[in-house]
Amino acid sequence: MKCQKGRYPEPQAKPAARAEFVPRCLPMPRALLVLPVVLLARVVSACGALDPAAAQTSAVTSAAQAEQTTAAATQAGLSEAATVREGLTEAAAQATATASEVSPQTGQSPSAGVPSLEKLTIGIAQDFDSLDPNISVAAGTQEVMFNLFHGLINITPAGEIIPELAESYETGADLLTYAFRLRPGVTFHNGKALTSADVVYTYLRYLGKTADQTSPINSEIERLVGEVSAPDERTVLFTLKEPSAAFISLCMYPIIPEDSGPSQAENPVGTGPYAFVSYSPGIGIVLSRFEGYYGQKPQFSEVEFKIFTNANAGQLALQNGEIQIMNLAATTLAYDESRLKLVKQPQNMVQLLALNHAFTPFSDIRVRRALNHAIDKKEIIEVLSPGSPQIDTNLSPVMSFYYNQDLLDYYPFDTEKALALLAEAGYGAGSPLRFTVRVPVEYQFHIDTAQMIQQQLEQVGVIMDIETIEWNSWLGEVYEQRDHESTIIGLTGKADPGDILSRQTSDYYRNFGNYANVQFDQLLREASATGDSDKRARIYKDAQRVLAEDAAHVFLMDPGNNVLMDRNIEGYTTYPIPYIDLRLITYGENSNQ
């Protein structure tokens, strides 16, 4: 299957927040850009107008229609697919109009009467785990660094795969080969022209096969990629070890200059619209607009991301004009509507109480099922994040084409059932179940969730101790070393459902819950090897049922996203992945109409 050259829009503007989506009625190409990737398009009415109600609740029922169109196009033997990149700017406008705002929004264009804003300052909740884009794993890092780096492909706000550093690509019919043709005229921030050698170096570095990186740093690439080569300066060829429809989503990973790996953590260099200026641990990072950028250039000449681990301090900074945007976890906010506006949007996220199966009590399915029955998810959602969709599997309803809706309330709140299961497993008044949950201190939302679960579990005699831990320590001890009994966290969205569900496979390098199920692993392998979208969806739904029946963890919700911002900010938009797209943010007109 071939994807032809894409057209890039003229400068305008737009952003995003952690793992989310936005709308836009994009014209459907003859063959969608790639068969296996989830197309998270917002619900659009027949007349072309966005359906606000549907768009607000999730990321899109038209995903199913898009997937079916893709499959039909593939079966018909179509090899060409037009890109939809020219629609990005219009998508930002639609997203702004569609987002649910607590205070009124103008929807008007920037006005000459409003002072220009040369520097944009955005508040973020946590520090960076690494500035090296090949090493970092934290969503909070990636959503910023995607402005410094691009991959071979990119994703639209609607979730469609489009070429980025590649101008076109072809997928072998056997799903074993992927060939990319690089876009001409692309330069890195250091002035070096992009060539296929840079791409080969980047992926060899992921594989641990470069002089500066001798151990693999990405398990999925290591598992799938057999060989990466450069037939010429503008062509890159991947040969896979096994058929994979999901591999294209791994081609979004950032490309760095050849042999630059050792210096990336101190001086990151990419091809994105912004270049690195400075970084102060615990303080923030400063970026400057890259004038040599080949695509849509952003409005702001400088952008600073300031770290506010305390949400109240971040909100105060917003009110005082120190920053213009910040994602706040609080569901009820008091703020000056004459200066600020609140945009509420869904996220492609899975919040869960993750159970470490290596901890003896959690190796017993009766205990895991008891906890699922003992936790009242609806109460947690009503108190902490009203309107957020409840989930009972490792996938958000946002991925509507793949989501198994039959699993909703698979474990209904039932304290009597929970008590019976605990007693059957040997726990009761004389010998209560006791465990500790480790929660990142920077995420008050997860702490609040832990406190509610703690109170609910007390009703069935379970003692859950809460231990807060700094984010970087959580990444090292919990995420990497699996040193925990349980944890509460939000797993961010990916462009492909396989990338999300694979976090629960037994061989996943960040399977911090130590979950293992042979049937689940096999289903994920089968899904990855098929190019039939309908078949993939059926397999993924079966895999979700396995997770539910096995009570792998306590899946809670896809938390709503609350972004507080200066009323003059326009074009704020979200993606299905962590990505604050600075190209699409503008400073508009403050109108209180």
C-alpha positions in Angstrom: 0.0 0.0 0.0 1.4 3.4 -1.0 1.0 6.8 0.7 1.6 9.7 -1.6 3.2 13.0 -0.9 1.3 15.2 1.6 0.6 18.9 1.4 1.5 21.1 4.3 -0.7 23.9 5.5 0.3 27.5 5.7 1.2 28.8 9.2 -1.7 29.2 11.7 -1.9 27.6 15.0 -2.8 24.9 17.6 -1.8 22.8 20.7 -2.7 19.8 22.8 -2.6 18.1 26.1 -1.7 14.7 27.4 -3.1 11.9 25.4 -6.2 13.4 23.9 -8.2 14.1 20.7 -9.9 16.8 18.7 -12.3 17.1 16.0 -12.6 18.0 12.4 -14.6 17.0 9.4 -11.7 15.9 7.2 -12.4 14.9 3.6 -12.0 11.1 3.4 -9.3 10.1 0.9 -9.8 7.4 -1.7 -7.8 5.0 0.4 -6.9 6.0 4.0 -3.3 6.6 4.7 -2.6 3.3 6.4 -4.7 0.2 6.8 -3.8 -0.9 10.3 -3.9 2.3 12.3 -6.9 3.4 14.3 -8.5 6.4 12.8 -9.9 8.4 15.7 -12.1 10.8 13.8 -14.7 12.8 15.6 -18.4 12.2 14.8 -19.4 14.3 11.9 -22.9 14.9 10.6 -23.9 14.3 7.0 -23.8 18.0 6.2 -20.2 18.2 7.3 -20.8 20.0 10.6 -19.3 18.5 13.7 -21.6 16.8 16.1 -20.6 18.6 19.4 -22.3 16.2 21.8 -20.7 13.1 20.2 -17.4 14.8 19.9 -17.3 15.9 23.5 -18.0 12.5 25.1 -15.3 10.5 23.2 -13.0 10.4 20.4 -15.2 9.3 17.8 -17.7 6.8 16.5 -16.6 7.4 13.0 -13.5 5.5 13.7 -15.4 2.3 12.8 -16.6 3.8 9.5 -13.0 5.0 8.7 -11.6 1.5 9.5 -14.2 -0.2 7.3 -13.5 2.3 4.5 -9.8 1.4 4.8 -10.4 -2.3 4.7 -12.6 -1.9 1.6 -10.0 0.2 -0.1 -7.3 -2.3 0.6 -9.4 -5.2 -0.7 -10.1 -3.3 -3.9 -6.4 -3.1 -4.5 -6.0 0.6 -4.2 -2.4 1.7 -3.7 -2.7 5.4 -3.5 -3.9 7.4 -0.6 -4.1 11.2 -0.4 -2.9 12.8 2.8 -5.1 15.1 4.9 -2.4 17.4 6.3 -3.9 20.4 4.7 -6.8 20.1 7.1 -4.9 20.5 10.3 -5.5 24.2 10.6 -9.2 23.8 10.0 -9.2 21.0 12.5 -7.8 23.3 15.1 -10.6 25.8 14.5 -13.2 23.0 14.7 -11.7 21.7 17.9 -11.8 25.1 19.5 -15.5 25.4 18.6 -16.3 21.9 19.9 -14.4 21.8 23.2 -16.7 22.1 26.2 -15.9 25.4 27.9 -17.1 26.4 31.3 -16.8 30.1 30.4 -17.9 31.5 27.0 -15.5 31.4 24.0 -15.4 33.9 21.2 -14.3 31.7 18.3 -13.2 34.9 16.6 -10.0 35.5 14.7 -7.0 37.3 16.3 -7.5 41.1 16.4 -5.1 43.9 15.8 -6.5 45.4 19.0 -5.0 42.7 21.1 -1.3 43.0 22.1 0.9 40.5 20.4 2.5 37.8 22.5 6.0 36.9 21.4 6.7 34.5 24.2 4.2 31.8 25.2 4.6 30.2 28.7 2.9 26.9 29.6 2.7 25.3 33.0 3.4 21.6 33.3 3.0 19.3 36.3 6.2 17.3 36.3 9.9 17.5 35.4 11.4 15.8 32.3 12.6 12.2 32.7 15.2 12.7 29.9 15.7 15.2 27.0 17.0 12.4 24.9 13.9 11.6 22.7 15.0 8.0 22.2 15.3 7.4 25.9 12.4 9.3 27.5 9.2 7.4 28.4 7.2 9.9 30.4 4.1 11.3 28.5 4.8 14.7 30.1 8.2 14.8 28.5 7.0 13.6 25.1 4.1 16.1 24.8 6.7 18.8 24.9 9.6 17.2 23.0 7.5 16.4 20.0 7.9 20.1 19.2 11.6 19.6 18.8 11.5 16.3 17.0 9.5 14.6 14.2 9.3 11.0 13.1 8.8 9.5 9.7 5.1 9.8 10.1 2.8 11.9 12.2 -0.8 11.9 13.4 -3.7 14.3 12.9 -5.9 15.5 15.7 -8.5 13.0 14.3 -6.0 10.2 14.7 -5.1 9.6 11.1 -1.6 8.6 10.1 0.1 11.1 7.7 3.7 11.4 6.3 6.0 13.7 8.2 9.7 13.4 7.5 8.7 10.8 4.9 6.9 12.2 1.9 5.5 8.8 1.1 5.7 5.2 2.1 4.8 1.7 0.9 3.8 -1.3 2.9 4.5 -4.8 1.6 1.4 -7.0 1.1 2.9 -9.5 3.5 3.3 -6.8 6.2 7.0 -7.6 6.4 8.5 -4.7 4.6 8.0 -0.9 5.0 9.7 1.5 2.6 9.9 5.2 3.2 10.8 8.0 0.8 12.2 11.0 2.7 10.9 14.5 2.3 13.5 16.8 0.5 14.7 20.0 2.1 14.5 19.0 5.7 17.3 20.2 8.0 18.1 19.6 11.7 18.4 22.4 14.1 22.2 22.2 13.7 21.9 22.9 10.0 22.6 19.3 8.8 20.4 18.0 6.0 18.2 15.0 6.8 19.3 11.8 5.0 18.4 8.2 5.2 21.6 7.6 7.2 20.1 9.6 10.1 17.0 7.4 10.1 19.0 4.2 10.0 21.2 5.4 12.8 18.2 6.3 15.0 16.6 2.9 14.6 19.9 1.1 15.0 20.2 3.0 18.3 16.8 1.8 19.4 18.0 -1.7 18.6 21.2 -1.2 20.6 23.4 -1.6 17.5 25.4 1.6 17.4 28.8 2.4 18.8 27.2 4.7 21.4 24.3 2.4 22.3 25.0 -1.3 22.6 21.9 -2.4 24.4 18.3 -2.1 23.1 16.3 0.8 24.3 12.9 0.0 22.8 11.5 -3.5 23.2 8.8 -3.2 20.5 11.3 -2.2 17.8 13.7 -4.9 19.0 10.9 -7.5 18.7 9.8 -6.4 15.3 12.7 -5.0 13.3 15.0 -7.5 11.7 16.9 -5.0 9.5 16.9 -1.3 8.6 18.8 -0.1 5.5 19.3 2.9 3.3 19.3 2.0 -0.5 20.0 5.7 -1.2 20.1 9.0 0.6 16.3 9.4 0.5 15.1 5.9 0.9 14.8 3.8 4.1 13.7 0.1 4.1 12.5 -1.8 7.2 12.4 -5.6 7.1 10.5 -7.1 10.0 10.9 -10.3 11.8 7.2 -11.0 11.7 4.2 -9.5 9.9 3.0 -6.4 11.8 0.1 -4.1 10.9 0.9 -1.9 13.8 4.6 -1.2 12.9 3.6 2.0 11.1 2.7 3.6 14.5 6.3 2.9 15.7 7.5 5.1 12.8 6.3 8.2 14.8 9.4 7.9 17.0 11.8 11.0 16.8 14.6 11.0 14.3 17.9 12.4 15.4 21.1 13.3 13.5 23.6 10.5 12.8 26.0 9.9 15.8 24.3 12.5 17.9 23.0 10.1 20.5 25.5 10.8 23.3 24.8 14.5 23.2 21.0 14.5 23.0 20.3 14.4 26.7 22.3 17.6 27.2 21.6 19.3 23.8 18.6 17.8 22.0 18.7 18.4 18.2 15.8 17.5 16.0 13.8 18.7 12.9 10.8 20.1 14.7 9.4 23.7 14.6 11.2 24.6 17.9 14.8 24.3 18.8 16.3 23.8 22.3 17.6 26.8 24.2 18.0 25.8 27.8 16.8 23.5 30.5 16.8 23.9 34.3 15.9 20.8 36.3 12.8 21.4 38.4 12.3 24.8 36.8 11.5 24.2 33.1 12.7 24.3 29.5 13.0 27.2 27.0 12.6 26.7 23.2 13.0 29.1 20.3 11.2 29.0 16.9 13.3 27.2 14.3 13.3 29.5 11.3 14.6 26.7 9.0 11.6 24.5 9.7 10.1 23.1 6.5 6.5 23.0 7.6 3.9 25.2 9.4 5.8 27.8 11.4 4.3 28.7 14.8 3.3 32.2 15.9 5.5 32.4 19.0 9.2 33.2 18.7 9.9 31.7 22.1 8.1 29.2 24.3 8.8 28.3 27.9 7.4 25.3 29.8 7.5 26.0 33.6 7.2 23.2 36.1 4.5 23.6 38.8 4.2 20.4 40.9 1.6 22.3 43.0 -1.6 22.8 41.0 -2.6 25.7 43.1 0.6 27.5 42.3 0.0 26.8 38.7 -3.5 28.3 38.8 -2.2 31.4 40.6 0.4 31.8 37.9 -2.3 31.7 35.3 -4.4 34.3 37.2 -1.3 36.6 37.5 -0.5 36.2 33.8 2.8 34.5 34.5 1.7 31.6 32.3 -1.0 31.3 29.6 -1.9 27.6 29.7 -1.9 24.7 32.2 -3.6 21.3 32.4 -5.1 21.0 35.9 -6.5 17.8 37.3 -9.0 19.5 39.6 -12.6 19.0 38.4 -14.0 22.1 40.1 -12.1 25.3 39.6 -12.8 28.9 40.7 -11.2 31.4 38.4 -11.6 34.9 37.0 -13.7 34.4 33.8 -12.8 37.8 32.6 -9.1 36.6 32.2 -9.3 32.9 31.9 -11.3 30.1 30.3 -11.6 26.4 31.0 -11.6 23.9 28.2 -12.7 20.4 29.1 -11.9 17.6 26.7 -11.7 13.8 26.8 -8.4 11.9 26.9 -7.3 8.6 25.3 -6.1 7.4 28.8 -6.6 4.4 31.0 -6.5 5.2 34.7 -6.1 2.0 36.8 -5.3 0.6 40.1 -2.5 -1.6 38.8 -1.9 -4.8 40.8 1.6 -6.4 40.9 0.9 -10.1 40.2 4.3 -10.9 41.8 2.9 -9.8 45.1 1.5 -13.1 46.5 -2.1 -12.0 47.3 -2.6 -10.6 43.8 -1.5 -13.9 42.2 -4.9 -15.2 43.4 -7.7 -14.3 41.0 -10.3 -14.4 43.8 -8.5 -11.5 45.5 -8.3 -9.5 42.2 -12.0 -10.1 41.5 -12.9 -9.2 45.1 -11.1 -5.8 44.7 -12.9 -5.2 41.4 -16.3 -5.8 43.1 -15.3 -3.7 46.2 -14.4 -0.5 44.3 -17.3 1.8 43.3 -16.0 3.3 40.1 -19.2 5.3 39.5 -18.8 7.1 42.9 -15.2 7.9 42.1 -16.0 9.3 38.8 -19.0 11.3 40.1 -16.8 12.9 42.8 -13.5 13.4 41.0 -14.2 13.6 37.3 -17.9 14.0 36.4 -18.8 12.9 32.9 -15.6 10.8 32.4 -16.3 7.4 30.8 -15.9 4.4 33.1 -13.7 1.6 31.8 -13.4 -2.1 32.6 -10.5 -3.0 30.3 -7.1 -1.6 29.2 -8.6 0.5 26.4 -10.6 3.8 26.4 -14.0 4.1 24.8 -12.3 6.8 22.7 -11.0 3.8 20.6 -14.5 3.1 19.7 -13.9 0.8 16.8 -11.8 -1.5 18.9 -13.3 -1.0 22.4 -15.4 -3.9 23.8 -18.4 -2.1 25.2 -19.9 -5.4 26.4 -17.4 -5.4 29.2 -18.9 -2.3 30.9 -19.7 -3.1 34.5 -18.2 -6.6 34.2 -17.5 -6.4 37.9 -20.5 -4.4 39.3 -20.0 -2.8 42.7 -21.0 -5.6 45.2 -19.5 -5.6 48.7 -21.2 -8.9 49.6 -19.6 -10.6 46.6 -16.3 -9.0 47.5 -16.5 -10.3 51.1 -17.3 -13.8 49.9 -14.4 -13.9 47.5 -12.0 -12.6 50.1 -13.2 -15.2 52.6 -12.8 -17.9 50.0 -9.2 -16.7 49.5 -8.5 -16.8 53.3 -8.9 -13.2 54.2 -11.3 -11.9 56.9 -11.6 -10.1 60.2 -8.8 -12.1 61.8 -6.5 -12.0 58.8 -7.3 -8.9 56.7 -5.8 -8.3 53.3 -3.3 -5.5 53.5 -1.2 -3.9 50.8 0.4 -0.6 49.8 -0.3 1.6 46.8 2.4 3.8 45.5 1.2 7.1 43.9 3.2 9.9 42.2 3.0 12.9 44.5 2.8 15.3 41.5 -0.6 13.9 40.5 -3.2 15.0 43.0 -5.9 13.3 40.9 -4.3 9.9 41.4 -3.8 10.6 45.1 -7.5 11.6 45.5 -8.5 8.4 43.7 -6.3 6.4 46.0 -8.0 8.0 49.1 -11.5 7.2 47.8 -10.5 3.6 47.0 -8.9 3.3 50.5 -12.2 4.3 52.1 -14.2 1.9 49.9 -11.9 -1.0 50.6 -12.3 -0.4 54.4 -15.9 -1.4 54.0 -14.8 -5.0 53.1 -12.0 -5.2 55.7 -9.2 -4.5 53.2 -6.4 -2.2 54.4 -4.7 -0.2 51.6 -1.8 2.0 52.7 -1.0 5.0 50.5 2.6 5.9 49.8 3.3 9.0 47.7 6.5 8.9 45.6 8.2 11.5 43.4 7.6 11.1 39.7 11.1 10.3 38.7 11.4 7.8 41.5 8.1 6.3 40.4 9.5 5.9 36.9 12.6 4.2 38.2 11.2 2.1 41.0 7.7 1.2 39.9 7.7 1.5 36.1 11.2 0.1 35.4 12.0 -2.0 38.5 8.5 -3.1 39.3 9.1 -2.4 42.9 5.6 -2.1 44.3 2.5 -4.0 45.4 0.1 -1.7 43.6 0.1 1.7 42.0 -2.5 4.2 40.6 -1.5 5.8 37.3 -2.9 6.9 34.0 -1.6 5.1 30.9 -1.6 7.5 28.0 -3.0 6.9 24.5 -1.3 5.6 21.5 -2.1 5.8 17.8 -2.7 2.0 17.5 -4.7 -0.1 19.9 -2.1 -2.9 19.8 0.4 -0.5 21.3 -2.0 0.2 24.2 -3.0 -3.4 24.9 0.6 -4.8 24.4 1.4 -3.1 27.8 -0.2 -6.2 29.4 1.7 -8.8 27.4 4.1 -11.0 29.4 7.2 -9.9 27.4 6.5 -6.2 27.4 9.5 -4.5 28.9 7.4 -2.1 31.0 4.8 -4.7 32.2 5.1 -3.2 35.7 2.2 -5.3 36.9 3.9 -8.6 35.9 0.7 -9.7 34.3 1.0 -12.9 32.2 -1.6 -14.7 30.2 -0.7 -17.1 27.3 -4.1 -16.6 25.6 -3.8 -12.8 25.8 -0.3 -12.9 24.4 -1.4 -15.1 21.5 -4.4 -12.8 20.7 -2.1 -9.8 20.5 0.2 -11.6 18.1 -2.7 -12.6 15.9 -4.0 -9.1 15.7 -0.6 -7.7 14.8 -0.2 -10.1 12.0 -3.5 -9.3 10.2 -4.2 -6.4 7.9 -8.0 -6.9 8.0 -9.3 -4.1 10.2 -12.5 -5.8 11.1 -10.7 -9.0 12.1 -8.2 -7.0 14.1 -11.0 -5.3 16.0 -12.6 -8.7 16.8 -9.4 -10.0 18.1 -8.7 -7.0 20.2 -12.2 -7.2 21.7 -11.5 -10.9 22.6 -8.2 -9.8 24.2 -10.0 -7.2 26.3 -12.4 -9.9 27.5 -9.4 -12.0 28.7 -8.2 -9.1 30.7 -11.6 -8.6 32.3 -12.2 -12.3 33.0 -8.8 -12.5 34.6 -9.3 -9.3 36.6 -5.8 -8.3 35.5 -6.1 -5.0 37.3 -8.8 -2.6 38.5 -9.5 -0.4 35.5 -11.2 2.8 36.5 -11.9 5.5 33.9 -10.6 7.7 31.1 -10.3 11.0 33.1 -11.6 14.1 31.6 -9.0 16.8 30.8 -9.3 20.3 32.3 -7.1 22.9 30.6 -7.2 26.4 32.1 -5.9 29.1 29.8 -5.7 32.8 29.1 -8.9 33.9 27.3 -6.8 35.3 24.4 -5.4 31.8 23.6 -7.1 30.3 20.5 -6.7 27.0 18.7 -6.1 24.7 21.6 -6.5 21.2 20.3 -5.7 17.7 21.5 -4.4 14.5 19.9 -4.7 10.8 20.6 -1.1 10.8 21.9 0.7 13.2 24.3 1.4 16.1 22.1 1.2 19.9 22.7 1.4 21.0 19.1 2.8 24.6 19.4 2.3 25.2 15.7 -1.4 25.5 16.2 -1.7 27.8 19.2 -2.4 31.5 18.6 -3.0 34.5 20.7 -6.5 35.7 19.7 -9.1 38.2 20.6 -10.4 38.5 24.2 -14.2 38.9 23.7 -16.8 38.4 26.4 -19.8 38.3 24.0 
